Amino acid sequence: MEKRGWELKDIIMMGVIGVIFAALYLASTSLWVAMQTAMTPFGLAVFAVDIVYGIWFMAGSIAAFILRKPGTAFLAEFMAAVIEMFMGNFGGPLVVLFGAVQGAGNEAGFAALRYRNFKLPGMMLSAVFAAVFSFVAEIITGSVVLLSLGLTVARLAVRVVSACIFTGLIAWLAAKGLARTGVLKSYPAGADVKAPKILDD
């Protein structure tokens, strides 16, 4: 990984990612509540939050893909959580706490690969770490209701799958697609993806 200091454009990119995903995270909270209501008659309401949870790790993985700097995943998640709190998330300060934990998990995934893999495997590993970190944090704080070992394991499995889909696959495809447009050519991500050539008539 190319080592370089933080530049103004990096800070601006982090701010943009933070605002965009704070809004997405807030909207996803409403989606979770709606899914919980819809799944209650089937006795599956407890899984609603875990199905949606993968969306809440995306800021970190996309920021890390674009900037490729140690600490980026953590800072992006933390920033998005702070902005989301001020946007009106009903979780209040707890949202920031979980944002920090999720960001730490996201960061740990990239760190485990020494910040050398920002392709799909690296994104997937980051997603799994974020899911596990968030789940453990919720057990410690009592946010996860432990009903039985089987149900707890099932919830964790659903959360990991959700993270792999949203934070791993979808985030990777979205970031890679953005890089292909050429708008990230001044960032490390732009060096890995060639913009499509426009042929003259």
Buried (B, 14 or more C-beta within 10 A) or exposed (E): BEEEEEEEEBEEBBEEBBBBBBBBBBEBBEEBBEBBEEBEEEEEBBBBBBBBBBBBBBBBBBBBBBBBBBBBBBBBBBBBBBBBBEBEBEBEEBBBBBBBBBBBBBBBBBBEBEBEBBEBEBBBBBBBBBBBBBBBBBBEEEBBEEEEEEEBEBBBEBBBBBBBBBBBBBBBEBBBEBBBEBEBEEBBBBEEBEEEEEEEE
